[in-house]
Amino acid sequence: MTKLSVIIPAYNEEHRIGQTLLSVSQYLKKQSYNYEILVVIDGAKDKTNEIVEGLKSQVSNLKIFNNPQNHGKGYVVRQGMLAADGDVRLFMDADNSTKIDEVQKMIPLFDQGFNIVIGSRRIKGSVIAIHQPWFRDLLGGVFRLIVHTMVPMGVSDSQCGFKAFSGEAANIIFPRQTIYRWAFDVELLAIVRKYKLKIAEIAITWVNDTESHVKFTGMVNMLFEVFKVRLNLWTGKYK
């Protein structure tokens, strides 16, 4: 690998984005490979953009994309992936729930011929440092069963926000993406499977974001979008 692109989608992250960005920058400065950091802001209504702009002098190789309107996390991930030029392109959450140093487990797998490497909280060796409440875990388990039955993806954890793609794979997958909000991860992995790209999962350490409160309406919206992915597969939308 000669270059790593790190894409950080951000929406109303003024309380966390600064710390996350500095953490990512400090780690990457110590590595032997080239890198770039792309922060893609999704129509934030707070001071996310001002904070990121203010860190330009401290964060090397930083690119900022500030969208005036909110389009959804999947939209800005796609925007960052297609604007990046790294041989490996990683997207990670602005809340830093999975630290950037987990990428060191991913890079050797690309050298072994994998096209996509995703972080997983569901396989042996993973560590959930702060758990969700038990009822959210239970509800999440039922929900995952429904989703994976409707759209088999061949992975244990489709929703972890720590996924890396080779540049070639990114250029196959993201131009075909049609879903930009709740179920975009499901669609990406469905396209991966459709094109028989080689995918690996790595165990990661993950910290639950206590500020995140996924509502029932969000789950309903995601199920609706998963149905759309299923329909797209049936109708050949991803050809």
PyMOL commands that set and color helices and strands:
alter all, ss='L'
color gray80, all
select helices_A, chain A and resi 17-29+48-54+73-83+100-111+134-150+167-176+184-194+216-235
alter helices_A, ss='H'
color red, helices_A
select strands_A, chain A and resi 3-10+34-42+62-67+88-92+116-120+127-130+162-166+199-203+205-207
alter strands_A, ss='S'
color yellow, strands_A
deselect
rebuild
show_as cartoon
